[in-house]
Amino acid sequence: MAQIFPFTDPVAVETTPPTQFVRGNGVRVVDADGKSYIDAVSALWCASLGFSPERLTRAMADQMGKLAYYHSFMGRTPEVADQLAARLIARLPGMERVFFGTSGSEAVETASKFVRYYWNAKDRPQKKRIISREGAYHGSGQMSAALTGLTYCHDGFDLPLDAVLRTGRPHYLRDAEPGESEADFSKRRARELDALITAADPETVGAFIGEPAMGAGGVILPPDGYWAEIQNVLAKHDVLLIADEIICGFGRTGEWFACETYDIRPDMMTLAKQLTASVFPMSAVAVSGKVYEAIEALAGKNGTLGHGVTYGGHPVGAAVALECLDIYEEMDLPAHVGRLGNLIADGLARLRDAPGVLDVRHSGMLAAVEFNTDALARAVGEEAERMGVFFRIIGSVLAIAPPYICTDADIEEITSVMRKAVEAQAVPQ
Ligand SMILES: Cc1ncc(COP(=O)(O)O)c(C=O)c1O
């Protein structure tokens, strides 16, 4: 084998090589042996329009025929990148400018650098540390991995953890105290955040980053009042808020952006994945007017914004993203995701009382079944895979985030396979 595989045990892979995939067919992927699977988590929560989206293929080919590559440095830019920026700004709540990159990790790296730039522009050079939460996933760069709150992403890499402050995850089910209501749990998390910032010295804390609903940490949906409480504390200490919408953005939780679902008013947003339905690597950082003014002032003084990547604002990616926006608008994204999300919830509802099931939850088309043990979740996930449906196994959780192009019958297949895989565990073999 010549590849180094990400998030894979390199020793185990020597005896169990990865399954190779050769074709996509709507919401299904086909492996080298011809076996077809529904990917019920859109691969990495990202292939919102499935694995053979013809309109995106055409958009890509058309743009390749017109202008296959150009950059946005030093006074030039592809026209299509400018068009995409304008379309995004018209959609993004409270944002005024966007900066393009190529991956989600890179978007988080950029947002982290913008935090430093912002506070330097404000002449408060100590205000640089960023708070993130246990269980968060923000990427695999230096800073984005340090912000990630999953220790297996830190091990062995000597990340710049000094630049990060860590606070508790909003996992009511696992972390609430006996008798604590959701609202009280949210208040406690806010008090803990307040204490953390106060102890660290607010003049050293520049920003807080959070996924509106957490993905890779186990589909953790915010409990009642959580974001309102957190935003009060951030405002009190003049701490910027970065909403990492890399999974949630473009419809996943039932509104165009999860900031709308949860009434979050961020200073910056990071976007990727469903921006291009993941058929072209592209990401973006959107910033509010307040943040942009500071960036503009300091970059103006410095003579340039000394930050950018060769493939940022790639014309082919921009053309694909514009076509995605057209498709999302034609499907009336919030209504469409709301309807399919309800079908998922209905299909999973009867699992609530199944032996070993701790919780069933969803927000739009982001859903999870949580089990009592990791072993049970793994057994159900592996059984579902044998039955031709991929869920993402995350400890005791099976995550579900299917492509938006699922038919009602696809949703029925996904939820019935989940039910059957759970039932199969209850029956002695
Ligand atoms: C919330 C969140 N932020 C950042 C990232 C990193 O994105 P990428 O893998 O494109 O670098 C991910 C990837 O899953 C993510 O889920």
The ligand as an SDF file (V2000), in Angstrom:
LIG
                    3D

 16 16  0  0  0  0  0  0  0  0999 V2000
  -17.2040   21.3490   12.1830 C   0  0  0  0  0  0  0  0  0  0  0  0
  -15.9910   21.0670   11.3420 C   0  0  0  0  0  0  0  0  0  0  0  0
  -15.0420   21.9910   11.2350 N   0  0  0  0  0  0  0  0  0  0  0  0
  -13.9480   21.7970   10.4740 C   0  0  0  0  0  0  0  0  0  0  0  0
  -13.7790   20.6220    9.7760 C   0  0  0  0  0  0  0  0  0  0  0  0
  -12.5410   20.4260    8.9410 C   0  0  0  0  0  0  0  0  0  0  0  0
  -12.8660   20.4010    7.5950 O   0  0  0  0  0  0  0  0  0  0  0  0
  -11.9060   19.6950    6.5240 P   0  0  0  0  0  0  0  0  0  0  0  0
  -11.9360   18.2310    6.7940 O   0  0  0  0  0  0  0  0  0  0  0  0
  -12.4910   20.0840    5.2090 O   0  0  0  0  0  0  0  0  0  0  0  0
  -10.5470   20.2630    6.6980 O   0  0  0  0  0  0  0  0  0  0  0  0
  -14.7450   19.6260    9.8620 C   0  0  0  0  0  0  0  0  0  0  0  0
  -14.5930   18.3490    9.1410 C   0  0  0  0  0  0  0  0  0  0  0  0
  -15.3150   17.4080    9.3530 O   0  0  0  0  0  0  0  0  0  0  0  0
  -15.8830   19.8480   10.6870 C   0  0  0  0  0  0  0  0  0  0  0  0
  -16.8150   18.9110   10.8390 O   0  0  0  0  0  0  0  0  0  0  0  0
  1  2  1  0
  2  3  1  0
  2 15  2  0
  3  4  2  0
  4  5  1  0
  5  6  1  0
  5 12  2  0
  6  7  1  0
  7  8  1  0
  8  9  2  0
  8 10  1  0
  8 11  1  0
 12 13  1  0
 12 15  1  0
 13 14  2  0
 15 16  1  0
M  END
$$$$
